[in-house]
């Protein structure tokens, strides 16, 4: 089975944006109030990328046999979001932590020149299959943050302000504003 792995941005700005997201929630991570991933643990999904309506994020609350699911998690397609947070939403990670399943509370993608239009459209459609996932998109050469909750577009935010999720998580990337 062929795996799809979107190209990753590697600029300093990309890395600064993602590391700042992670750093801002470090106190919550230490208290084990949430878990966050930075590209290191792929997010699996059901379906095939080639089927326009045939893919979706995994709702782990609907899985009856979690052990069997985790035994087969490596068979699922996956993506590597730049940053994702699970706070209130359920998730599963296999024992070696090589795959994560669930509908994150927040997904952040930082677009770069290496992202094709096809990558962007696919990821936006995939993340919008979960009504409980907030997903944000940042162009590397912009301060604008496009924000969505499921399929619903929210008001744009800007790096020149403190960014706030619908659930109240705050991220201060103001020093990165251009």
C-alpha positions in Angstrom: 0.0 0.0 0.0 1.5 3.3 -1.0 1.6 6.0 1.7 1.0 9.7 1.2 3.4 12.0 3.0 3.0 15.7 2.3 6.2 17.7 1.9 7.3 19.6 4.9 8.5 23.2 5.1 12.0 23.6 6.5 12.5 27.3 6.9 13.5 28.9 10.1 10.2 30.8 10.2 8.3 27.5 9.8 10.3 26.0 12.7 9.9 29.1 14.9 6.2 29.1 14.4 5.7 25.5 15.3 8.1 25.5 18.2 6.4 28.6 19.7 3.0 26.8 19.5 4.5 23.9 21.5 6.3 26.2 24.0 3.2 28.2 24.8 1.4 25.1 26.1 4.3 23.6 27.9 2.8 24.2 31.4 -0.4 22.4 30.3 1.7 19.5 28.9 3.6 19.2 32.2 0.4 19.0 34.1 -0.8 16.4 31.7 -3.9 18.5 30.8 -3.2 17.9 27.1 -0.9 16.2 24.7 0.7 17.9 21.7 2.6 16.6 18.7 5.0 18.4 16.3 5.1 16.3 13.1 6.7 13.4 15.0 3.6 11.2 15.3 1.5 10.8 12.2 -2.3 11.2 12.4 -4.1 8.3 10.7 -7.3 8.5 8.8 -9.8 6.2 7.2 -10.2 6.0 3.5 -8.1 6.7 0.4 -6.7 10.1 -0.6 -7.8 9.5 -4.1 -11.5 9.2 -3.2 -12.8 12.8 -2.9 -15.4 12.0 -0.3 -14.0 8.7 1.0 -11.7 9.8 3.7 -12.1 11.1 7.3 -10.4 11.5 10.6 -10.9 8.6 13.0 -13.5 9.0 15.7 -12.0 6.8 18.4 -15.1 7.0 20.6 -16.8 4.8 18.0 -14.1 2.0 18.1 -15.4 -1.0 20.0 -12.2 -3.1 20.1 -9.3 -0.6 20.8 -6.6 -3.3 21.1 -7.5 -4.7 17.7 -7.6 -1.2 16.2 -4.2 -0.4 17.6 -2.8 -3.7 16.2 -3.8 -2.6 12.7 -3.2 1.2 13.0 -0.1 1.0 10.8 -2.3 -0.2 7.9 -4.1 3.2 7.8 -3.1 6.1 5.7 -1.6 9.0 7.5 -0.6 12.7 7.4 1.8 14.6 9.6 0.3 17.9 10.7 2.8 20.5 11.6 1.2 20.8 15.1 -1.7 19.1 16.8 -3.2 19.2 20.3 -5.5 16.8 22.1 -7.1 18.3 25.2 -10.7 17.4 25.4 -11.0 15.1 22.5 -10.1 11.4 22.7 -7.1 9.9 20.9 -5.3 6.6 20.7 -1.5 6.1 20.1 0.0 2.7 19.4 2.5 1.4 21.9 5.6 2.6 20.0 3.9 6.0 19.4 4.4 5.8 15.7 0.8 6.5 14.9 -2.0 8.6 16.5 -5.7 8.3 15.8 -8.4 10.7 16.7 -9.9 14.1 16.0 -7.5 16.7 17.5 -8.8 19.7 19.4 -6.4 21.8 17.2 -4.4 21.2 14.1 -2.0 23.9 12.7 -0.4 23.8 9.3 2.2 26.2 8.1 2.1 26.4 4.3 5.3 26.8 2.4 6.4 26.7 -1.2 6.8 22.9 -0.9 3.0 22.5 -0.3 1.2 21.9 -3.6 -2.3 23.1 -4.2 -3.3 19.4 -4.1 -1.7 19.0 -0.6 -3.5 22.1 0.7 -6.9 21.1 -0.6 -6.6 17.5 0.6 -5.5 18.5 4.1 -8.2 21.1 4.5 -10.9 18.6 3.4 -9.5 15.9 5.6 -9.4 18.1 8.8 -12.9 19.5 8.0 -14.3 15.9 8.3 -14.3 16.4 12.1 -16.8 18.9 13.4 -14.9 19.0 16.7 -11.5 19.8 15.3 -10.3 23.4 15.0 -7.8 23.8 12.2 -5.6 26.8 11.4 -3.5 27.6 8.3 -0.6 30.0 8.2 1.3 31.1 5.1 5.0 31.4 6.0 5.2 34.9 4.5 2.0 36.2 6.1 0.7 37.2 9.5 -2.8 35.9 8.7 -4.1 32.7 10.3 -7.1 31.2 8.5 -9.2 29.4 11.2 -11.9 26.7 10.8 -14.0 24.6 13.1 -14.9 21.5 11.1 -16.3 22.9 7.8 -17.2 26.3 9.3 -14.8 29.2 8.7 -14.1 31.3 11.7 -12.8 34.8 11.9 -9.2 35.1 10.7 -6.6 35.8 13.4 -3.2 37.4 13.0 0.2 36.8 14.4 0.3 40.4 15.5 -2.2 39.4 18.3 -2.3 36.6 20.8 -4.0 33.6 19.0 -6.9 32.0 20.9 -8.7 28.8 20.1 -12.5 28.3 20.5 -11.7 26.4 23.7 -9.5 29.1 25.1 -5.9 27.9 24.4 -3.6 30.9 23.9 -0.6 31.2 21.7 1.6 34.3 21.7 3.5 34.4 18.3 3.5 38.2 18.2 7.3 38.3 18.1 7.1 36.4 14.8 4.8 38.9 13.1 6.3 40.4 10.0 
